[in-house]
Amino acid sequence: MTRDFKSISEVGDSRNRMSFSATKAGWLKERYEFTASLPSSSGEGFSRQLTIALPAPIEHNTAGEVRGNTIVWDCTKGGSLEVTAVGVVLPTAMRSLAIPGLIVVAIAGGIVLLVRRRPAVKVHCATCGAMRSSNVRFCANCGTADAVSNTEGSGG
């Protein structure tokens, strides 16, 4: 049986106590704390597992198995669980600007690469007279290295 919820208040009751808090942990850091206190499950053959996914890497836990940002706890026998996770959080104003900002940076970087790239000039090979690009080291016709006499249109 699986039960998804948006607020921790939807799952707690007088026997199953759970809490979640998010607090500032620095300029761009947020600390997330989850606690659960559960009695043992009733009935033979019945097992219970609690899986909690937090929005940051888990730094501390008192029970369960950590899998990335998720903790999986076999709470069949009951007990308590305390989990702390800390992660970087962009302020709301920065979140709305982050993707457009990255797009602008990518476009600007592409423009810089295009502007910095020099177009090849057509030149004549000094050995055989064949046309080739100035950015090619060897003549494709005769194989002479750096055999450049003059540029196209300069009369040679």
MOSUL-V885873 format. One record per run of one state. SS is the DSSP state (H for helix, E for strand, C for the rest). FROM is the first residue (numbers start at 1). LEN is the number of residues. If there is no record, write none. Layout:
ss & from & len
SS & FROM & LEN
SS & FROM & LEN
This chain:
ss & from & len
C & 1 & 7
H & 8 & 3
C & 11 & 6
E & 17 & 8
C & 25 & 4
E & 29 & 10
C & 39 & 10
E & 49 & 5
C & 54 & 4
E & 58 & 4
C & 62 & 3
E & 65 & 3
C & 68 & 2
E & 70 & 5
C & 75 & 4
E & 79 & 10
C & 89 & 3
H & 92 & 25
C & 117 & 5
E & 122 & 4
C & 126 & 5
E & 131 & 3
C & 134 & 4
E & 138 & 1
C & 139 & 6
E & 145 & 1
C & 146 & 2
E & 148 & 4
C & 152 & 5
